[in-house]
């Protein structure tokens, strides 16, 4: 077994109301950042897990996201990186 560190981004799906993102967008505009078009606030999760291969670690974390870490009705997730530790 090898230890892997897997990074995951979870964000609200397009079209889903994101009040926290809207609040940040408004605050950025009030601070003079007029070029900001949209802001989406999500979560960044790092999972450290043991697996036989990099692909197995990624598959395991994908299953975690589908079953617990992300709400499939209102959120999307993207596995950013899988690195051996």
PDB file with SEQRES, HELIX, SHEET and CRYST1 records, atoms N, CA, C and O in Angstrom:
SEQRES   1 A   85  UNK UNK UNK UNK UNK UNK UNK UNK UNK UNK UNK UNK UNK          
SEQRES   2 A   85  UNK UNK UNK UNK UNK UNK UNK UNK UNK UNK UNK UNK UNK          
SEQRES   3 A   85  UNK UNK UNK UNK UNK UNK UNK UNK UNK UNK UNK UNK UNK          
SEQRES   4 A   85  UNK UNK UNK UNK UNK UNK UNK UNK UNK UNK UNK UNK UNK          
SEQRES   5 A   85  UNK UNK UNK UNK UNK UNK UNK UNK UNK UNK UNK UNK UNK          
SEQRES   6 A   85  UNK UNK UNK UNK UNK UNK UNK UNK UNK UNK UNK UNK UNK          
SEQRES   7 A   85  UNK UNK UNK UNK UNK UNK UNK                                  
HELIX    1 AA1 UNK A   19  UNK A   30  1                                  12    
HELIX    2 AA2 UNK A   54  UNK A   64  1                                  11    
HELIX    3 AA3 UNK A   65  UNK A   69  3                                   5    
SHEET    1 AA1 3 UNK A  43  UNK A  51  0                                        
SHEET    2 AA1 3 UNK A   2  UNK A  12 -1                                        
SHEET    3 AA1 3 UNK A  75  UNK A  84 -1                                        
CRYST1    1.000    1.000    1.000  90.00  90.00  90.00 P 1           1          
ATOM      1  N   UNK A   1       0.834  -1.187   0.000  1.00  0.00           N  
ATOM      2  CA  UNK A   1       0.000   0.000   0.000  1.00  0.00           C  
ATOM      3  C   UNK A   1       0.877   1.248   0.000  1.00  0.00           C  
ATOM      4  O   UNK A   1       1.947   1.286   0.608  1.00  0.00           O  
ATOM      5  N   UNK A   2       0.395   2.247  -0.690  1.00  0.00           N  
ATOM      6  CA  UNK A   2       1.068   3.534  -0.768  1.00  0.00           C  
ATOM      7  C   UNK A   2       0.136   4.601  -0.224  1.00  0.00           C  
ATOM      8  O   UNK A   2      -1.076   4.518  -0.421  1.00  0.00           O  
ATOM      9  N   UNK A   3       0.669   5.588   0.446  1.00  0.00           N  
ATOM     10  CA  UNK A   3      -0.125   6.711   0.933  1.00  0.00           C  
ATOM     11  C   UNK A   3      -0.267   7.733  -0.187  1.00  0.00           C  
ATOM     12  O   UNK A   3       0.712   8.090  -0.844  1.00  0.00           O  
ATOM     13  N   UNK A   4      -1.493   8.200  -0.398  1.00  0.00           N  
ATOM     14  CA  UNK A   4      -1.770   9.210  -1.413  1.00  0.00           C  
ATOM     15  C   UNK A   4      -2.464  10.401  -0.773  1.00  0.00           C  
ATOM     16  O   UNK A   4      -3.209  10.271   0.198  1.00  0.00           O  
ATOM     17  N   UNK A   5      -2.198  11.559  -1.346  1.00  0.00           N  
ATOM     18  CA  UNK A   5      -2.870  12.805  -0.949  1.00  0.00           C  
ATOM     19  C   UNK A   5      -3.701  13.240  -2.146  1.00  0.00           C  
ATOM     20  O   UNK A   5      -3.165  13.495  -3.224  1.00  0.00           O  
ATOM     21  N   UNK A   6      -5.016  13.324  -1.951  1.00  0.00           N  
ATOM     22  CA  UNK A   6      -5.942  13.630  -3.038  1.00  0.00           C  
ATOM     23  C   UNK A   6      -6.645  14.952  -2.731  1.00  0.00           C  
ATOM     24  O   UNK A   6      -7.251  15.104  -1.670  1.00  0.00           O  
ATOM     25  N   UNK A   7      -6.563  15.907  -3.659  1.00  0.00           N  
ATOM     26  CA  UNK A   7      -7.188  17.222  -3.498  1.00  0.00           C  
ATOM     27  C   UNK A   7      -8.459  17.299  -4.331  1.00  0.00           C  
ATOM     28  O   UNK A   7      -8.475  16.914  -5.500  1.00  0.00           O  
ATOM     29  N   UNK A   8      -9.529  17.803  -3.710  1.00  0.00           N  
ATOM     30  CA  UNK A   8     -10.840  17.863  -4.360  1.00  0.00           C  
ATOM     31  C   UNK A   8     -11.423  19.260  -4.201  1.00  0.00           C  
ATOM     32  O   UNK A   8     -11.384  19.832  -3.111  1.00  0.00           O  
ATOM     33  N   UNK A   9     -11.963  19.810  -5.284  1.00  0.00           N  
ATOM     34  CA  UNK A   9     -12.719  21.068  -5.244  1.00  0.00           C  
ATOM     35  C   UNK A   9     -14.201  20.729  -5.375  1.00  0.00           C  
ATOM     36  O   UNK A   9     -14.596  19.978  -6.266  1.00  0.00           O  
ATOM     37  N   UNK A  10     -15.014  21.286  -4.483  1.00  0.00           N  
ATOM     38  CA  UNK A  10     -16.462  21.099  -4.546  1.00  0.00           C  
ATOM     39  C   UNK A  10     -17.073  22.484  -4.689  1.00  0.00           C  
ATOM     40  O   UNK A  10     -16.804  23.377  -3.885  1.00  0.00           O  
ATOM     41  N   UNK A  11     -17.900  22.657  -5.721  1.00  0.00           N  
ATOM     42  CA  UNK A  11     -18.513  23.958  -5.994  1.00  0.00           C  
ATOM     43  C   UNK A  11     -19.998  23.782  -6.283  1.00  0.00           C  
ATOM     44  O   UNK A  11     -20.433  22.703  -6.685  1.00  0.00           O  
ATOM     45  N   UNK A  12     -20.776  24.844  -6.079  1.00  0.00           N  
ATOM     46  CA  UNK A  12     -22.192  24.769  -6.437  1.00  0.00           C  
ATOM     47  C   UNK A  12     -22.343  24.574  -7.948  1.00  0.00           C  
ATOM     48  O   UNK A  12     -21.565  25.118  -8.731  1.00  0.00           O  
ATOM     49  N   UNK A  13     -23.340  23.803  -8.344  1.00  0.00           N  
ATOM     50  CA  UNK A  13     -23.605  23.614  -9.773  1.00  0.00           C  
ATOM     51  C   UNK A  13     -24.053  24.921 -10.397  1.00  0.00           C  
ATOM     52  O   UNK A  13     -24.636  25.777  -9.731  1.00  0.00           O  
ATOM     53  N   UNK A  14     -23.775  25.064 -11.682  1.00  0.00           N  
ATOM     54  CA  UNK A  14     -24.259  26.240 -12.422  1.00  0.00           C  
ATOM     55  C   UNK A  14     -25.776  26.282 -12.321  1.00  0.00           C  
ATOM     56  O   UNK A  14     -26.443  25.253 -12.426  1.00  0.00           O  
ATOM     57  N   UNK A  15     -26.308  27.464 -12.118  1.00  0.00           N  
ATOM     58  CA  UNK A  15     -27.744  27.626 -12.039  1.00  0.00           C  
ATOM     59  C   UNK A  15     -28.308  27.458 -10.637  1.00  0.00           C  
ATOM     60  O   UNK A  15     -29.478  27.760 -10.404  1.00  0.00           O  
ATOM     61  N   UNK A  16     -27.495  26.979  -9.700  1.00  0.00           N  
ATOM     62  CA  UNK A  16     -27.935  26.823  -8.314  1.00  0.00           C  
ATOM     63  C   UNK A  16     -27.621  28.119  -7.568  1.00  0.00           C  
ATOM     64  O   UNK A  16     -26.532  28.675  -7.708  1.00  0.00           O  
ATOM     65  N   UNK A  17     -28.571  28.590  -6.786  1.00  0.00           N  
ATOM     66  CA  UNK A  17     -28.392  29.811  -6.011  1.00  0.00           C  
ATOM     67  C   UNK A  17     -27.178  29.671  -5.088  1.00  0.00           C  
ATOM     68  O   UNK A  17     -27.059  28.693  -4.349  1.00  0.00           O  
ATOM     69  N   UNK A  18     -26.285  30.653  -5.141  1.00  0.00           N  
ATOM     70  CA  UNK A  18     -25.073  30.653  -4.325  1.00  0.00           C  
ATOM     71  C   UNK A  18     -25.017  31.977  -3.565  1.00  0.00           C  
ATOM     72  O   UNK A  18     -24.289  32.885  -3.967  1.00  0.00           O  
ATOM     73  N   UNK A  19     -25.781  32.101  -2.464  1.00  0.00           N  
ATOM     74  CA  UNK A  19     -25.835  33.381  -1.753  1.00  0.00           C  
ATOM     75  C   UNK A  19     -24.482  33.836  -1.218  1.00  0.00           C  
ATOM     76  O   UNK A  19     -24.206  35.035  -1.191  1.00  0.00           O  
ATOM     77  N   UNK A  20     -23.646  32.914  -0.798  1.00  0.00           N  
ATOM     78  CA  UNK A  20     -22.322  33.299  -0.302  1.00  0.00           C  
ATOM     79  C   UNK A  20     -21.469  33.863  -1.439  1.00  0.00           C  
ATOM     80  O   UNK A  20     -20.755  34.848  -1.253  1.00  0.00           O  
ATOM     81  N   UNK A  21     -21.543  33.241  -2.606  1.00  0.00           N  
ATOM     82  CA  UNK A  21     -20.829  33.751  -3.770  1.00  0.00           C  
ATOM     83  C   UNK A  21     -21.306  35.137  -4.172  1.00  0.00           C  
ATOM     84  O   UNK A  21     -20.503  36.005  -4.515  1.00  0.00           O  
ATOM     85  N   UNK A  22     -22.639  35.341  -4.126  1.00  0.00           N  
ATOM     86  CA  UNK A  22     -23.201  36.659  -4.462  1.00  0.00           C  
ATOM     87  C   UNK A  22     -22.743  37.721  -3.467  1.00  0.00           C  
ATOM     88  O   UNK A  22     -22.449  38.851  -3.856  1.00  0.00           O  
ATOM     89  N   UNK A  23     -22.681  37.363  -2.178  1.00  0.00           N  
ATOM     90  CA  UNK A  23     -22.229  38.315  -1.164  1.00  0.00           C  
ATOM     91  C   UNK A  23     -20.772  38.701  -1.400  1.00  0.00           C  
ATOM     92  O   UNK A  23     -20.416  39.874  -1.284  1.00  0.00           O  
ATOM     93  N   UNK A  24     -19.932  37.732  -1.729  1.00  0.00           N  
ATOM     94  CA  UNK A  24     -18.519  38.021  -2.008  1.00  0.00           C  
ATOM     95  C   UNK A  24     -18.398  38.869  -3.270  1.00  0.00           C  
ATOM     96  O   UNK A  24     -17.610  39.814  -3.315  1.00  0.00           O  
ATOM     97  N   UNK A  25     -19.178  38.532  -4.293  1.00  0.00           N  
ATOM     98  CA  UNK A  25     -19.168  39.319  -5.532  1.00  0.00           C  
ATOM     99  C   UNK A  25     -19.525  40.776  -5.253  1.00  0.00           C  
ATOM    100  O   UNK A  25     -18.850  41.682  -5.741  1.00  0.00           O  
ATOM    101  N   UNK A  26     -20.578  41.010  -4.474  1.00  0.00           N  
ATOM    102  CA  UNK A  26     -20.986  42.373  -4.132  1.00  0.00           C  
ATOM    103  C   UNK A  26     -19.910  43.109  -3.342  1.00  0.00           C  
ATOM    104  O   UNK A  26     -19.665  44.293  -3.575  1.00  0.00           O  
ATOM    105  N   UNK A  27     -19.274  42.415  -2.416  1.00  0.00           N  
ATOM    106  CA  UNK A  27     -18.218  43.036  -1.622  1.00  0.00           C  
ATOM    107  C   UNK A  27     -17.023  43.411  -2.494  1.00  0.00           C  
ATOM    108  O   UNK A  27     -16.431  44.477  -2.322  1.00  0.00           O  
ATOM    109  N   UNK A  28     -16.674  42.538  -3.423  1.00  0.00           N  
ATOM    110  CA  UNK A  28     -15.558  42.852  -4.325  1.00  0.00           C  
ATOM    111  C   UNK A  28     -15.878  44.068  -5.186  1.00  0.00           C  
ATOM    112  O   UNK A  28     -15.017  44.919  -5.409  1.00  0.00           O  
ATOM    113  N   UNK A  29     -17.122  44.150  -5.674  1.00  0.00           N  
ATOM    114  CA  UNK A  29     -17.520  45.327  -6.456  1.00  0.00           C  
ATOM    115  C   UNK A  29     -17.411  46.592  -5.603  1.00  0.00           C  
ATOM    116  O   UNK A  29     -16.922  47.620  -6.072  1.00  0.00           O  
ATOM    117  N   UNK A  30     -17.872  46.513  -4.337  1.00  0.00           N  
ATOM    118  CA  UNK A  30     -17.820  47.708  -3.482  1.00  0.00           C  
ATOM    119  C   UNK A  30     -16.385  48.105  -3.136  1.00  0.00           C  
ATOM    120  O   UNK A  30     -16.129  49.252  -2.770  1.00  0.00           O  
ATOM    121  N   UNK A  31     -15.450  47.161  -3.249  1.00  0.00           N  
ATOM    122  CA  UNK A  31     -14.035  47.471  -3.017  1.00  0.00           C  
ATOM    123  C   UNK A  31     -13.326  47.953  -4.276  1.00  0.00           C  
ATOM    124  O   UNK A  31     -12.118  48.192  -4.262  1.00  0.00           O  
ATOM    125  N   UNK A  32     -14.084  48.096  -5.371  1.00  0.00           N  
ATOM    126  CA  UNK A  32     -13.513  48.645  -6.590  1.00  0.00           C  
ATOM    127  C   UNK A  32     -13.082  47.625  -7.623  1.00  0.00           C  
ATOM    128  O   UNK A  32     -12.472  47.997  -8.626  1.00  0.00           O  
ATOM    129  N   UNK A  33     -13.373  46.369  -7.416  1.00  0.00           N  
ATOM    130  CA  UNK A  33     -13.023  45.335  -8.393  1.00  0.00           C  
ATOM    131  C   UNK A  33     -14.173  45.157  -9.383  1.00  0.00           C  
ATOM    132  O   UNK A  33     -14.890  44.157  -9.350  1.00  0.00           O  
ATOM    133  N   UNK A  34     -14.334  46.147 -10.266  1.00  0.00           N  
ATOM    134  CA  UNK A  34     -15.473  46.192 -11.174  1.00  0.00           C  
ATOM    135  C   UNK A  34     -15.453  45.087 -12.221  1.00  0.00           C  
ATOM    136  O   UNK A  34     -16.500  44.765 -12.783  1.00  0.00           O  
ATOM    137  N   UNK A  35     -14.310  44.507 -12.497  1.00  0.00           N  
ATOM    138  CA  UNK A  35     -14.204  43.488 -13.536  1.00  0.00           C  
ATOM    139  C   UNK A  35     -14.712  42.113 -13.113  1.00  0.00           C  
ATOM    140  O   UNK A  35     -14.808  41.210 -13.945  1.00  0.00           O  
ATOM    141  N   UNK A  36     -15.037  41.943 -11.842  1.00  0.00           N  
ATOM    142  CA  UNK A  36     -15.510  40.638 -11.362  1.00  0.00           C  
ATOM    143  C   UNK A  36     -16.891  40.359 -11.942  1.00  0.00           C  
ATOM    144  O   UNK A  36     -17.816  41.153 -11.770  1.00  0.00           O  
ATOM    145  N   UNK A  37     -17.026  39.236 -12.623  1.00  0.00           N  
ATOM    146  CA  UNK A  37     -18.299  38.863 -13.252  1.00  0.00           C  
ATOM    147  C   UNK A  37     -19.128  37.938 -12.372  1.00  0.00           C  
ATOM    148  O   UNK A  37     -20.325  38.165 -12.194  1.00  0.00           O  
ATOM    149  N   UNK A  38     -18.510  36.900 -11.819  1.00  0.00           N  
ATOM    150  CA  UNK A  38     -19.207  35.934 -10.971  1.00  0.00           C  
ATOM    151  C   UNK A  38     -18.245  35.404  -9.932  1.00  0.00           C  
ATOM    152  O   UNK A  38     -17.040  35.317 -10.171  1.00  0.00           O  
ATOM    153  N   UNK A  39     -18.782  35.049  -8.780  1.00  0.00           N  
ATOM    154  CA  UNK A  39     -17.997  34.403  -7.735  1.00  0.00           C  
ATOM    155  C   UNK A  39     -18.786  33.188  -7.266  1.00  0.00           C  
ATOM    156  O   UNK A  39     -19.989  33.274  -7.017  1.00  0.00           O  
ATOM    157  N   UNK A  40     -18.106  32.068  -7.148  1.00  0.00           N  
ATOM    158  CA  UNK A  40     -18.712  30.851  -6.610  1.00  0.00           C  
ATOM    159  C   UNK A  40     -17.863  30.410  -5.434  1.00  0.00           C  
ATOM    160  O   UNK A  40     -16.652  30.234  -5.567  1.00  0.00           O  
ATOM    161  N   UNK A  41     -18.485  30.234  -4.300  1.00  0.00           N  
ATOM    162  CA  UNK A  41     -17.777  29.817  -3.095  1.00  0.00           C  
ATOM    163  C   UNK A  41     -18.031  28.330  -2.890  1.00  0.00           C  
ATOM    164  O   UNK A  41     -19.176  27.878  -2.863  1.00  0.00           O  
ATOM    165  N   UNK A  42     -16.961  27.589  -2.748  1.00  0.00           N  
ATOM    166  CA  UNK A  42     -17.079  26.157  -2.551  1.00  0.00           C  
ATOM    167  C   UNK A  42     -16.169  25.694  -1.433  1.00  0.00           C  
ATOM    168  O   UNK A  42     -15.828  26.450  -0.523  1.00  0.00           O  
ATOM    169  N   UNK A  43     -15.786  24.430  -1.525  1.00  0.00           N  
ATOM    170  CA  UNK A  43     -14.916  23.845  -0.510  1.00  0.00           C  
ATOM    171  C   UNK A  43     -13.718  23.184  -1.184  1.00  0.00           C  
ATOM    172  O   UNK A  43     -13.792  22.732  -2.327  1.00  0.00           O  
ATOM    173  N   UNK A  44     -12.628  23.142  -0.452  1.00  0.00           N  
ATOM    174  CA  UNK A  44     -11.415  22.464  -0.896  1.00  0.00           C  
ATOM    175  C   UNK A  44     -11.124  21.406   0.149  1.00  0.00           C  
ATOM    176  O   UNK A  44     -10.921  21.726   1.321  1.00  0.00           O  
ATOM    177  N   UNK A  45     -11.102  20.162  -0.258  1.00  0.00           N  
ATOM    178  CA  UNK A  45     -10.911  19.052   0.676  1.00  0.00           C  
ATOM    179  C   UNK A  45      -9.669  18.275   0.267  1.00  0.00           C  
ATOM    180  O   UNK A  45      -9.457  18.008  -0.916  1.00  0.00           O  
ATOM    181  N   UNK A  46      -8.853  17.915   1.245  1.00  0.00           N  
ATOM    182  CA  UNK A  46      -7.685  17.076   1.015  1.00  0.00           C  
ATOM    183  C   UNK A  46      -7.888  15.780   1.794  1.00  0.00           C  
ATOM    184  O   UNK A  46      -8.093  15.795   3.008  1.00  0.00           O  
ATOM    185  N   UNK A  47      -7.827  14.661   1.077  1.00  0.00           N  
ATOM    186  CA  UNK A  47      -7.996  13.351   1.686  1.00  0.00           C  
ATOM    187  C   UNK A  47      -6.673  12.607   1.583  1.00  0.00           C  
ATOM    188  O   UNK A  47      -6.101  12.494   0.499  1.00  0.00           O  
ATOM    189  N   UNK A  48      -6.194  12.106   2.698  1.00  0.00           N  
ATOM    190  CA  UNK A  48      -5.012  11.262   2.684  1.00  0.00           C  
ATOM    191  C   UNK A  48      -5.485   9.833   2.894  1.00  0.00           C  
ATOM    192  O   UNK A  48      -6.161   9.529   3.876  1.00  0.00           O  
ATOM    193  N   UNK A  49      -5.123   8.960   1.962  1.00  0.00           N  
ATOM    194  CA  UNK A  49      -5.621   7.587   1.990  1.00  0.00           C  
ATOM    195  C   UNK A  49      -4.550   6.626   1.493  1.00  0.00           C  
ATOM    196  O   UNK A  49      -3.641   7.016   0.760  1.00  0.00           O  
ATOM    197  N   UNK A  50      -4.666   5.390   1.893  1.00  0.00           N  
ATOM    198  CA  UNK A  50      -3.781   4.336   1.401  1.00  0.00           C  
ATOM    199  C   UNK A  50      -4.477   3.591   0.276  1.00  0.00           C  
ATOM    200  O   UNK A  50      -5.670   3.300   0.364  1.00  0.00           O  
ATOM    201  N   UNK A  51      -3.735   3.281  -0.784  1.00  0.00           N  
ATOM    202  CA  UNK A  51      -4.282   2.533  -1.916  1.00  0.00           C  
ATOM    203  C   UNK A  51      -3.147   1.818  -2.626  1.00  0.00           C  
ATOM    204  O   UNK A  51      -1.974   2.138  -2.432  1.00  0.00           O  
ATOM    205  N   UNK A  52      -3.510   0.849  -3.449  1.00  0.00           N  
ATOM    206  CA  UNK A  52      -2.510   0.091  -4.207  1.00  0.00           C  
ATOM    207  C   UNK A  52      -1.872   0.921  -5.314  1.00  0.00           C  
ATOM    208  O   UNK A  52      -0.669   0.825  -5.556  1.00  0.00           O  
ATOM    209  N   UNK A  53      -2.703   1.755  -6.001  1.00  0.00           N  
ATOM    210  CA  UNK A  53      -2.219   2.556  -7.126  1.00  0.00           C  
ATOM    211  C   UNK A  53      -2.822   3.955  -7.065  1.00  0.00           C  
ATOM    212  O   UNK A  53      -3.751   4.220  -6.302  1.00  0.00           O  
ATOM    213  N   UNK A  54      -2.275   4.834  -7.881  1.00  0.00           N  
ATOM    214  CA  UNK A  54      -2.819   6.192  -7.985  1.00  0.00           C  
ATOM    215  C   UNK A  54      -4.252   6.152  -8.497  1.00  0.00           C  
ATOM    216  O   UNK A  54      -5.109   6.878  -7.993  1.00  0.00           O  
ATOM    217  N   UNK A  55      -4.522   5.319  -9.485  1.00  0.00           N  
ATOM    218  CA  UNK A  55      -5.883   5.205 -10.025  1.00  0.00           C  
ATOM    219  C   UNK A  55      -6.856   4.697  -8.974  1.00  0.00           C  
ATOM    220  O   UNK A  55      -7.996   5.157  -8.910  1.00  0.00           O  
ATOM    221  N   UNK A  56      -6.418   3.750  -8.147  1.00  0.00           N  
ATOM    222  CA  UNK A  56      -7.278   3.225  -7.090  1.00  0.00           C  
ATOM    223  C   UNK A  56      -7.586   4.305  -6.056  1.00  0.00           C  
ATOM    224  O   UNK A  56      -8.714   4.396  -5.572  1.00  0.00           O  
ATOM    225  N   UNK A  57      -6.595   5.118  -5.717  1.00  0.00           N  
ATOM    226  CA  UNK A  57      -6.806   6.213  -4.764  1.00  0.00           C  
ATOM    227  C   UNK A  57      -7.804   7.217  -5.323  1.00  0.00           C  
ATOM    228  O   UNK A  57      -8.699   7.673  -4.612  1.00  0.00           O  
ATOM    229  N   UNK A  58      -7.650   7.559  -6.593  1.00  0.00           N  
ATOM    230  CA  UNK A  58      -8.577   8.512  -7.224  1.00  0.00           C  
ATOM    231  C   UNK A  58      -9.991   7.944  -7.268  1.00  0.00           C  
ATOM    232  O   UNK A  58     -10.952   8.660  -6.987  1.00  0.00           O  
ATOM    233  N   UNK A  59     -10.129   6.675  -7.612  1.00  0.00           N  
ATOM    234  CA  UNK A  59     -11.447   6.042  -7.671  1.00  0.00           C  
ATOM    235  C   UNK A  59     -12.110   6.007  -6.297  1.00  0.00           C  
ATOM    236  O   UNK A  59     -13.316   6.217  -6.171  1.00  0.00           O  
ATOM    237  N   UNK A  60     -11.308   5.740  -5.277  1.00  0.00           N  
ATOM    238  CA  UNK A  60     -11.848   5.687  -3.922  1.00  0.00           C  
ATOM    239  C   UNK A  60     -12.355   7.062  -3.484  1.00  0.00           C  
ATOM    240  O   UNK A  60     -13.439   7.169  -2.909  1.00  0.00           O  
ATOM    241  N   UNK A  61     -11.580   8.110  -3.752  1.00  0.00           N  
ATOM    242  CA  UNK A  61     -11.995   9.456  -3.368  1.00  0.00           C  
ATOM    243  C   UNK A  61     -13.191   9.903  -4.207  1.00  0.00           C  
ATOM    244  O   UNK A  61     -14.063  10.609  -3.701  1.00  0.00           O  
ATOM    245  N   UNK A  62     -13.247   9.508  -5.465  1.00  0.00           N  
ATOM    246  CA  UNK A  62     -14.426   9.813  -6.287  1.00  0.00           C  
ATOM    247  C   UNK A  62     -15.668   9.199  -5.652  1.00  0.00           C  
ATOM    248  O   UNK A  62     -16.709   9.853  -5.580  1.00  0.00           O  
ATOM    249  N   UNK A  63     -15.576   7.967  -5.197  1.00  0.00           N  
ATOM    250  CA  UNK A  63     -16.704   7.315  -4.534  1.00  0.00           C  
ATOM    251  C   UNK A  63     -17.081   8.056  -3.248  1.00  0.00           C  
ATOM    252  O   UNK A  63     -18.264   8.185  -2.932  1.00  0.00           O  
ATOM    253  N   UNK A  64     -16.076   8.546  -2.503  1.00  0.00           N  
ATOM    254  CA  UNK A  64     -16.345   9.316  -1.290  1.00  0.00           C  
ATOM    255  C   UNK A  64     -17.137  10.580  -1.619  1.00  0.00           C  
ATOM    256  O   UNK A  64     -18.076  10.940  -0.910  1.00  0.00           O  
ATOM    257  N   UNK A  65     -16.742  11.247  -2.707  1.00  0.00           N  
ATOM    258  CA  UNK A  65     -17.430  12.469  -3.123  1.00  0.00           C  
ATOM    259  C   UNK A  65     -18.871  12.173  -3.518  1.00  0.00           C  
ATOM    260  O   UNK A  65     -19.790  12.901  -3.141  1.00  0.00           O  
ATOM    261  N   UNK A  66     -19.059  11.105  -4.275  1.00  0.00           N  
ATOM    262  CA  UNK A  66     -20.397  10.749  -4.740  1.00  0.00           C  
ATOM    263  C   UNK A  66     -21.315  10.335  -3.593  1.00  0.00           C  
ATOM    264  O   UNK A  66     -22.526  10.546  -3.667  1.00  0.00           O  
ATOM    265  N   UNK A  67     -20.760   9.753  -2.542  1.00  0.00           N  
ATOM    266  CA  UNK A  67     -21.581   9.222  -1.459  1.00  0.00           C  
ATOM    267  C   UNK A  67     -21.702  10.139  -0.253  1.00  0.00           C  
ATOM    268  O   UNK A  67     -22.685  10.053   0.483  1.00  0.00           O  
ATOM    269  N   UNK A  68     -20.715  11.029  -0.028  1.00  0.00           N  
ATOM    270  CA  UNK A  68     -20.747  11.824   1.193  1.00  0.00           C  
ATOM    271  C   UNK A  68     -20.247  13.258   1.035  1.00  0.00           C  
ATOM    272  O   UNK A  68     -20.921  14.192   1.468  1.00  0.00           O  
ATOM    273  N   UNK A  69     -19.095  13.447   0.432  1.00  0.00           N  
ATOM    274  CA  UNK A  69     -18.437  14.754   0.472  1.00  0.00           C  
ATOM    275  C   UNK A  69     -19.148  15.834  -0.339  1.00  0.00           C  
ATOM    276  O   UNK A  69     -19.126  17.002   0.051  1.00  0.00           O  
ATOM    277  N   UNK A  70     -19.773  15.474  -1.449  1.00  0.00           N  
ATOM    278  CA  UNK A  70     -20.485  16.443  -2.289  1.00  0.00           C  
ATOM    279  C   UNK A  70     -21.956  16.044  -2.375  1.00  0.00           C  
ATOM    280  O   UNK A  70     -22.285  14.859  -2.429  1.00  0.00           O  
ATOM    281  N   UNK A  71     -22.823  17.029  -2.387  1.00  0.00           N  
ATOM    282  CA  UNK A  71     -24.250  16.780  -2.578  1.00  0.00           C  
ATOM    283  C   UNK A  71     -24.507  16.744  -4.081  1.00  0.00           C  
ATOM    284  O   UNK A  71     -24.439  17.791  -4.725  1.00  0.00           O  
ATOM    285  N   UNK A  72     -24.798  15.586  -4.666  1.00  0.00           N  
ATOM    286  CA  UNK A  72     -24.906  15.478  -6.120  1.00  0.00           C  
ATOM    287  C   UNK A  72     -26.066  16.275  -6.724  1.00  0.00           C  
ATOM    288  O   UNK A  72     -26.098  16.500  -7.933  1.00  0.00           O  
ATOM    289  N   UNK A  73     -26.999  16.694  -5.902  1.00  0.00           N  
ATOM    290  CA  UNK A  73     -28.140  17.467  -6.407  1.00  0.00           C  
ATOM    291  C   UNK A  73     -27.737  18.913  -6.687  1.00  0.00           C  
ATOM    292  O   UNK A  73     -28.194  19.504  -7.665  1.00  0.00           O  
ATOM    293  N   UNK A  74     -26.887  19.483  -5.838  1.00  0.00           N  
ATOM    294  CA  UNK A  74     -26.579  20.910  -5.966  1.00  0.00           C  
ATOM    295  C   UNK A  74     -25.092  21.219  -6.128  1.00  0.00           C  
ATOM    296  O   UNK A  74     -24.731  22.383  -6.301  1.00  0.00           O  
ATOM    297  N   UNK A  75     -24.215  20.204  -6.076  1.00  0.00           N  
ATOM    298  CA  UNK A  75     -22.781  20.476  -6.152  1.00  0.00           C  
ATOM    299  C   UNK A  75     -22.097  19.606  -7.195  1.00  0.00           C  
ATOM    300  O   UNK A  75     -22.521  18.486  -7.479  1.00  0.00           O  
ATOM    301  N   UNK A  76     -21.029  20.153  -7.755  1.00  0.00           N  
ATOM    302  CA  UNK A  76     -20.123  19.410  -8.631  1.00  0.00           C  
ATOM    303  C   UNK A  76     -18.802  19.262  -7.892  1.00  0.00           C  
ATOM    304  O   UNK A  76     -18.480  20.060  -7.013  1.00  0.00           O  
ATOM    305  N   UNK A  77     -18.045  18.244  -8.251  1.00  0.00           N  
ATOM    306  CA  UNK A  77     -16.720  18.099  -7.659  1.00  0.00           C  
ATOM    307  C   UNK A  77     -15.712  17.797  -8.758  1.00  0.00           C  
ATOM    308  O   UNK A  77     -16.047  17.251  -9.809  1.00  0.00           O  
ATOM    309  N   UNK A  78     -14.468  18.168  -8.479  1.00  0.00           N  
ATOM    310  CA  UNK A  78     -13.378  17.915  -9.405  1.00  0.00           C  
ATOM    311  C   UNK A  78     -12.169  17.471  -8.589  1.00  0.00           C  
ATOM    312  O   UNK A  78     -11.741  18.162  -7.665  1.00  0.00           O  
ATOM    313  N   UNK A  79     -11.629  16.319  -8.940  1.00  0.00           N  
ATOM    314  CA  UNK A  79     -10.411  15.857  -8.291  1.00  0.00           C  
ATOM    315  C   UNK A  79      -9.260  16.580  -8.953  1.00  0.00           C  
ATOM    316  O   UNK A  79      -8.986  16.384 -10.137  1.00  0.00           O  
ATOM    317  N   UNK A  80      -8.585  17.420  -8.180  1.00  0.00           N  
ATOM    318  CA  UNK A  80      -7.538  18.279  -8.717  1.00  0.00           C  
ATOM    319  C   UNK A  80      -6.215  17.542  -8.877  1.00  0.00           C  
ATOM    320  O   UNK A  80      -5.549  17.661  -9.906  1.00  0.00           O  
ATOM    321  N   UNK A  81      -5.842  16.787  -7.860  1.00  0.00           N  
ATOM    322  CA  UNK A  81      -4.561  16.109  -7.937  1.00  0.00           C  
ATOM    323  C   UNK A  81      -4.541  14.868  -7.056  1.00  0.00           C  
ATOM    324  O   UNK A  81      -5.241  14.784  -6.046  1.00  0.00           O  
ATOM    325  N   UNK A  82      -3.729  13.919  -7.463  1.00  0.00           N  
ATOM    326  CA  UNK A  82      -3.479  12.706  -6.682  1.00  0.00           C  
ATOM    327  C   UNK A  82      -1.968  12.528  -6.644  1.00  0.00           C  
ATOM    328  O   UNK A  82      -1.328  12.349  -7.680  1.00  0.00           O  
ATOM    329  N   UNK A  83      -1.409  12.579  -5.451  1.00  0.00           N  
ATOM    330  CA  UNK A  83       0.048  12.490  -5.333  1.00  0.00           C  
ATOM    331  C   UNK A  83       0.430  11.492  -4.253  1.00  0.00           C  
ATOM    332  O   UNK A  83      -0.181  11.448  -3.186  1.00  0.00           O  
ATOM    333  N   UNK A  84       1.438  10.699  -4.541  1.00  0.00           N  
ATOM    334  CA  UNK A  84       1.959   9.772  -3.540  1.00  0.00           C  
ATOM    335  C   UNK A  84       2.645  10.579  -2.453  1.00  0.00           C  
ATOM    336  O   UNK A  84       3.267  11.604  -2.729  1.00  0.00           O  
ATOM    337  N   UNK A  85       2.531  10.119  -1.226  1.00  0.00           N  
ATOM    338  CA  UNK A  85       3.130  10.826  -0.090  1.00  0.00           C  
ATOM    339  C   UNK A  85       4.405  10.169   0.327  1.00  0.00           C  
ATOM    340  O   UNK A  85       5.055  10.622   1.269  1.00  0.00           O  
TER     341      UNK A  85                                                      
END                                                                             
